[in-house]
């Protein structure tokens, strides 16, 4: 096994956690689950599959993951940020291990991975791509303190892009998806209001993240509320080819590109008209 720890955040993930842990079990020296109050079989399955289990009250993803980094005695040289509904195929594990050895002593301190995203059982191969920094050297990587759209940031050095994809495959149903994205919408609206009121976090020293943020706040949010949700759907579904993924692609882009963004705008509108955001509770 490689000198690497996987950190997984959970809350009622019995449908996903076993597949996630099994996918990295042969790669990782340690697997750490930070749970925030599961009432199903998540903890039982995690322990049965070799994970160490910790509990911490949930605020939002970035703070929960950083708590795991700071409080779970992480002693390996490398760390994996992986969600319970994600899996690492064997070819990806082998690529990670090769690059860990190749970059053990240089300034390559992180690895970015692209997702093969499954929705309603179908791999969506068109529309927007999802790539994130998921593997990093311990003590150098950390998630920026944002409620939504939080990236892993390296304090020094550089990252490389791996060729093999990870799998994002959530075995939960549409009720869960809609509830989760409604929860995300509140956090996105809160981050937007922080930015609008000049309370946004300081810019990060990562050109790619800065480029995306400039597009988001300098372009997308400059369009009128609600209209921008329609436009974003058209960009992802028509111009980026989301329509090529059949009915599943249509449902996904209606929900994630249009409905989710429309709900964010509705919550911004509600807040601007005097209603406070809900408390930061776990979904």
ABEGO torsion letter per residue (X at the ends): XBBBBBBBBBBGAAAAAAAAAAAAAAABABBBBBBAGBABAAAAAAAAAGBBBBBBBBABAAAAAAAAAAAAGBABABBBBBBAABBBBAAAAAAAAAAAAAAAABABABBBBBBBBBBGGBBBABEBBBBBBABBBBGABBBBBBABGBBBBBABEBBBBBABBBBBBBABBAAAAAAAAAAAAAAAAAAAAAAAAGABBBBBBBAAAAAAAAAAAAAAAABBBGAAAAAAAAAAAAAAGAAAAEAAAAAAAAAAAAAAAAAAAAAAAAAAAGBBBBBBBBX
